[in-house]
Amino acid sequence: MNSDNRPIVAVVGRPNVGKSTIFNKLTGTKISIVEDTPGVTRDRIFGEVEWLNKYFTIIDTGGIEPESDDIILSQMRNQAMLAVDMAHVILFVVDGKSGLTAADKEVADILRRTKKPVLLVVNKIDSKSQFDNVYDFYELGLGNPIAISGANSMGLGDLLDEVVENFPEGMNTEYDEDVIRVAITGKPNAGKSSILNNILGEERVIVSPIAGTTRDAIDTYFEKDDNKFLLIDTAGIRRRSKVYENVERFSVIRSMSAVDRADVVLIVIDATEGVTEQDTKIAGIAHDEGKACIFVVNKWDLIEKDNKTMGNFRMSVREKFPFMTYAPILFVSAVSNQRIGKILETVVQVSAEQNKRVTTSVLNQVIGEAIMLNQPPSDKGRRLKIYYGTQTGVKPPTFNLFINDKELTHFSYTRYLENRLRENFGFEGTSIKIEYSQKKKK
């Protein structure tokens, strides 16, 4: 296997045609909550789909600009261009109930010119009697329309058959558990591509000092010291000011996609700029998604130093990310090759921590000691009782504690337990999840 290039499928279409419903059905999720921050949807707009033992990434373009004041047409044009840049197959969703619109025709023109496989999906065909509505859409010149009902899951199997048929040859649709997937994230021009090239020891990616000039995000698969890696480079933003008014916003979206697919996330910080708002967004997403994280402070060669410089910078990173004290901080220079070798070494270490399992007996011993040292919280005379715990998963390590009453739990005590687990078992570089199950009263 030369590469683990996962196919990307984009769902495009005007508002309210049912894109999110289709996305949720295909990914098996039901999340449509949008954060107030313009341009960052806390909805998982990227998801993984498996069909006939083939895996691919799907992107729902509907959640990209939730508060855009643009007219619908220009917003759709942006979505279409986004799909054009990122996707291998495009699902163009239209509304079978409301019929063909001028906006549909406009987007069809753009998509036809892409030379990429475009599947015309006529949604909201909920019964055979509505099937005649499909014929109008032949006018778009995008081949045979595929009639579905996202809400009722009708026709989705036929649609998925078509999707996997249209993947370019040579794409990897398998899921290899042994591969450590590493996303290289950070602001444009923080030096992500230079770090990638140094790790690989060859110029695989065109590096240019202008922000946003890397032509394409490329997944690079390689093996080193008996470890298999997939480097997911998020630098691939094409600078088209007419299409992307905000290159940085687009790079956040692309980073979200990479984070979603990764096991380990490198958060590359430009030492000359310090921690930026974009760094905190990406780190927050990686933490929430339970990924292993490493802060990579690049361009360290450009900083004037004394014996306190590194300590002070380390402290400022810890202050900006108080919830991520578990993440190692590396100081590197891609230009002078300083400490670049340390990156992969640390990736292997945090990946091992992320996959670490603790036996139930040892876990309960540690929890018992933690309870003796610091009693669980109480409320109105009732105290939280922790009966026992068990590890239920890895990536991230997840623990389920059986208790008497969920209402008595408190985040500060959960944080205390997490710290005790870290003191005893390490878990450097990875977040930990602690979940509670209430024992049923007999």
N, C-alpha and C positions, 0 to 999 in steps of 0.2 A: 504494500500500500504506500504510494508516494505522498498522498495527501489525504486529509480528512475534510476536504471541502464539502461542507454540508449544504445541500440545496436550500435556497431561500424562496419562499412563495409569498407574494404580496397581495393583500386584499385591497382593491381600489374601488371607489365609487362615490357618488354624491351622498350627502348626509341622509340618514333615515331610510336607506335601502336595505338595512339589516346586516351590515358588515360585521358588527360586533357580535351579533347573534351567531353568525356562521363561525366566526373565530372562536367563540366560547364553546360551540358544539364540537368543533374539530380538535380543540386542545383539551376538552374535558374540564374547563374552568368556568367560573361564572363570576367574573370580577369586572366591574365597570365604574369603580370609584375614581374620580378625577381630582387630583390635588389642585389647590388654588394657584400654585405657581404656573404662570403661562408657559406652555411649551414642554412641561414635564408631566406626563400622565402617570399617576401611580398605578393605574391600570397596567397589568402586564400586557403591553402591546406586542410582545414577542412571546411565542410559545413553541413547544416542540410537539410535533405530530408523528404518530407511528401508524403506517398503513401497509399491510401485507409485508411486515418485517422490514419496511423501509422507513428511515427517520428523516424528517426535514424540519426546517425552521419556518414558522409562518409569522408574518407581520401584519397587524391590523392598522392600516394608515388612518383610520377614523379618529384615533385618539391623539394625533400628533399636535394639532393646534386647537385646543379646546376653546380658547377665548379669542380666536382670530377675528378681527373686524373686517377682514377681506371679504369681498363678494364671493359667493359660493363657487363661481367658476374659477377664479384665480386660486382659491384654496384647493380645489380639485386638481388644478394644473400642477400645483406644488406636490400634491400627493402622488399624482401620476409620475412626475419626474423622480420623486423619491423612490417609487417602485422600480422605475426604469433603471436607476443607478444600482439598486441593491439586489433586485430579484432575478431569479433564473426562470421562474414561471409567474405570470401575473393573472390573478382572478379579478376580472372586471365585473363587479356586481351591479345589476340594474334592477329596478322595481317593476315586477310583472303586473302589479295592480294599477300603478299610476301611468304606466306606459312610457314610450320613448320621449326624451326631452332634449332640448338644444344642448344642455350641459353634457349629456351622454354622448352626443355626436362629437362635441369638441374633444372630449377625453379619448374617444375612439380614434380620432385622427392622430393624436399624440402617440397612443399605444401602437397603432398600426406601423408607425415609422420606427419603432424600437427594434424591429426584427427579432423580438423575443416571443416565446410562446404566450399567447393571450387566450385565456378561456373566458368566454362570455357566459356569465352566470345569471340567469333570470330567476330572481328570488320571489318569494311570496306567491308561488303557484301552489296553492294549498289543496286544490282538487282538480280532477280531470276536466271539469267544466271550464276552468280558467286557462286551459292549455292553449286555446286559440290566441291568447294574449302574447304568446311567445313569438309568433311569426313576424310581428312588427320589427323585431330586433335584428332580423336578417339584414335590414337596411344598413346596419353599422359596418357590414363587410368584414366581420371578425369570425366567419365560419359558423358552424352549427351552434345555436344557443343551447345551454344545458339548463333545463328547468329543475328548480329545487324549491323546497320549503325549509328554510333554516329553522323556523320555529318548530316545525313538526319532524325535523330530521329526514324529510323525504328527499331522495335523490342524492344524498351526500356520498353514499358509497360509489355511485357512478362518477360523481365529480372527482373523488379521490383517485379512482382508477385512471381518469384522464390526467390528473396532476402528475402522478408518478410516471406515466407514459412519456411525459414531456420533459423530464429531467435531462439535461445535457449528458452526453456520454462521459464517463470518467469521474463523475461526482461520487463521493462516498456517502452512501445512505445507511451504512451499518453503524452500530453503536459498539465501540470497543471500550470495555471497562478498564483496560490497562493503561489507556492513554490519559496523561494529565493535561487537561485543557486549561491553557493560560491566556487570559485576556490582558492585553497591554492597553490600559486606558489612561486618560489624562487630557489636558488642554491641547488644542492644536499648537504645534511648535514647542512642546515640552521635551521633544527628543525621542518620541516613541519609536519611530522608524530606525533611528540611529542605534537605539538599544537593541532592536530586533536584529539589525544587520550584524552588530557586534556579537550577539549570542550565536548567530548562525555562522559567523566568520566569513560571510560573503555578502556581496551587494545584491540581494534579491529584490529589494524594494528601492524605487527611485527616491533618493533623499534630496530635498531642496529646502533652503532656509525660509521659504515663504509659507506662512501658516496655511494649512488646508490644501497643499499641492500634491500630496500623495495620490496617485491616480486611482488606485483601487485597494480596498481592504482585502488582503489575501490571507487565507489560513495556511500556515506552513507547518508541515508535519516533519519531525526528525527524531532520531534516536541517539541517545548519548549515555554511556555508562550503564547499559541495561535498562534505561528508562525511556519510555516513549512520550513525546511531547507534541502538543498541537498548540502553536502560537497563533492567537486570534488578534490580528493587528487592527486597531480601530481608527487608524489615521486616514482611511480612505474617503476623503471628502473631496468632491470636485468643486472647484470654486466657480460657481456660476451665480453672480450676484443677482441676476434677474430671477433666478429660481429660488435660491436660498438667501433670504434677506439676512438671516442670521446663521452664519457658518457654525458658530459655537453651539447654538441650539441643536443644529442637526448632528453635531458631533456627540452631544449628550445622548441623543436618540440612538445613534449608532453604538455608543458605549453601552447603553442599556441592553442592546441586542447581544453584544459580546459577553457582558456580565451574565446574562441569562444562560448562555451556553457554556460558560466556563466553570471550572472547579476552583481555580486560583486566580485572583485578580491582582494585577500589578497596578497600583495607583501612582503614575509617574508625575512627580511634582517638579516644576522648574525652580531650581534653587535661587535663581536671580529674581523670581517673582514672589516666591513663598506660596502658601496655600491659598488657592482661589475658590470662589463660590462654586465653580464647576467641579473642582476636586471634591468638595464636601458633598455635592449632589451624588456624584458617582460612588464615592465611598459609602454614603448612606444607603444607596440602592444595593451595593454589594453586601453590606452588613445585614440589611433586611432580608436579602435572599439567602443568607446563611453561607456565603462563600468564604473561602480562605482568602486573606488579604495581606499584601505586602506593600508598604510605602517605599517607593524608589525615588529618592531625591537626586535628580540628574543635574548636570552642569556644575557639579561641586568644585570643579577646577577653576571656575570663574569667580569664586567667592574668596574675598580676603579673609584670612583665618588667624585666630590666636588660639590659645588652649581652651577657650570657652565656647568657640563658635559652634562646634558640632553639638555640644550639650544644650546650648540655647535654642538651636534649630529643632533639636529633638523635643525639647520642652514645648516649643510653639506648636509642633504637630500634635503632641499629646493634648494640649489645651484645646485645639480645634476639633479633635476627635476623641472626646472623653469616653465615649462608648466603645472605642476600639483600641484600648490599651494592650490588647492581645496581639496586635499586628506588628511584626518586626519593621524597623526602619533602616533602609540601606542608603548609604551616601555614595553615589557613583558618578563617573564621567564617561559618557559614550565616546566623546572625542578622544580622550587620552586612554581609554580602555580601563580606567581605574575601577577596580572591584566589580567589574561586569560579571566575572566568573562566579561571584557570590550569589548572583540572582538565581540561577538555576539550582544551585546548591540549596538555597533557602526554599525555593519552590518545592523541591523534593521533600524537604523536612516538613513544611506546613501541610503538604498533601498527605503525608503519613499521619500527621496529627489529626487531620480532618477525617481520616478513615479509622482512627483508633477506637477499639472496643474495650470496655471495662467489664469485668465479670460481675455478676449480680451480688455475689457475697462481699467482694471488696468494696463495691459501690455503697452497699448498705452499711458497711463498717464506717466508711468516711461520713456518710450522712448522719449516722448515729453519733459520731464524735462531734460533728458540727452542731447538732441539736443540744448536746450536753454543754458545749461551750457558749452557745447563744440560743436561748429559748425562742421558739417560733412566736409570732405575734398573737395577741388575743384581742377580742373585741366584745364589749358588754359581758365580760366574765367567761366568754368561751375562747378556748385557745386552739390554734391550728395544731392538728396532730398529723404527723407524717408517718404512715405505717411502714411503707417500704418503697424502694425505687427500682427501676430497671431501665437499661439502655434500649431504646426502640429503633435507633437508626444512626447512620453516619452521614457525612457531607450535608450539614454539620452534625457533630455528635449530639444526639437528641435523647433526653432522659424523661421518663414519665414517673412522677411521684404520686403514689396513692394516698389520699388525705381524707379528712372527715368533712371538710366544708370549703368549697372553692371561694366563698365570699370572705374567708379569713386570710386568704393569701395576700401578700403585699410585695410590690416590685423590689423594695429595699431588701427584703429577706431572700427573695429569689436571687438578687445580685450577690448577697452574702454567700448563698449556697454555690453559686457559680464560681465565686472566688475560691471557695474551699476545694471545689472540683479541680480548678486550675492548679492550686497549690499541690495537690496530690497526684494529678495525672498529666499536667503540662498543658496540652491543647494549644500550644503557641501557634498563632497565625490564623486560628479558626474561631468563629463564633460558636456558642453553645446554646442549644435550645433546652429550656426546662418547661415541661408541660405538666399539668395536674389532672388527675382523674379522681372524682369523688366516689368513695366507696358507697354503694347503695346500702341504705338502712334496711336491716332485716325486719 
